[in-house]
Amino acid sequence: MVAQTLGHQLSGLSTEVISSDLRRAKCTADAIAATPGTAAVLDPRLREKSYGAAEGRPQSWLNERFIPPPPIGDRLSHDEGLPGAETKADFAARIYAAMDDILCRPMQHQVIVTHGFALTYLVTAWIKVPLTDLGYASFPAKPGSITTLVEDDRFHNRQVVTLADTSHLT
């Protein structure tokens, strides 16, 4: 319902919807894109962080094996103890690459549909935080939240207007 409402609000504007290719994000993106009459562009780089061998297993399985990052030191390339899992550095680099490509696209408005942890790196990419400085970055987001990013036309400053807003869900 919220996705269709957002799609109606974007109707008539030059809008592109870019989404993770995973099912829940894709369904949301398709609902948003349906009203403007465009198809969502699917980008697997917008997927949530991969936890390797933990994927598809119960949270308890992950919790028993997960090695938290150290409080100080190299948190980005930390091995979380899960075979095949992405490091935060790999995950952030993937999201940054997707965001670089998205920002090169000539659309007036862009809607990016992704997952909670991925939002952190979309926002840090937007405000150009260097990848090497992301060890402590975290912007929690609930499902269905909306973050609004705006670049002004004059100074080209990048603003985080809303972050993980859920007021539309109440």
HELIX and SHEET records of a PDB file:
HELIX    1   1 VAL A    2  LEU A   10  1                                   9    
HELIX    2   2 ARG A   23  ALA A   34  1                                  12    
HELIX    3   3 PRO A   44  LEU A   46  5                                   3    
HELIX    4   4 GLY A   52  ALA A   54  5                                   3    
HELIX    5   5 GLN A   59  ARG A   65  1                                   7    
HELIX    6   6 LYS A   88  LEU A  103  1                                  16    
HELIX    7   7 GLY A  116  TRP A  126  1                                  11    
HELIX    8   8 LEU A  131  ASP A  133  5                                   3    
HELIX    9   9 SER A  167  LEU A  169  5                                   3    
SHEET    1   A 3 VAL A  41  LEU A  42  0                                        
SHEET    2   A 3 THR A  15  SER A  19  1                                        
SHEET    3   A 3 HIS A 109  VAL A 113  1                                        
SHEET    1   B 2 ILE A 146  GLU A 151  0                                        
SHEET    2   B 2 ARG A 158  ASP A 165 -1                                        
END                                                                             
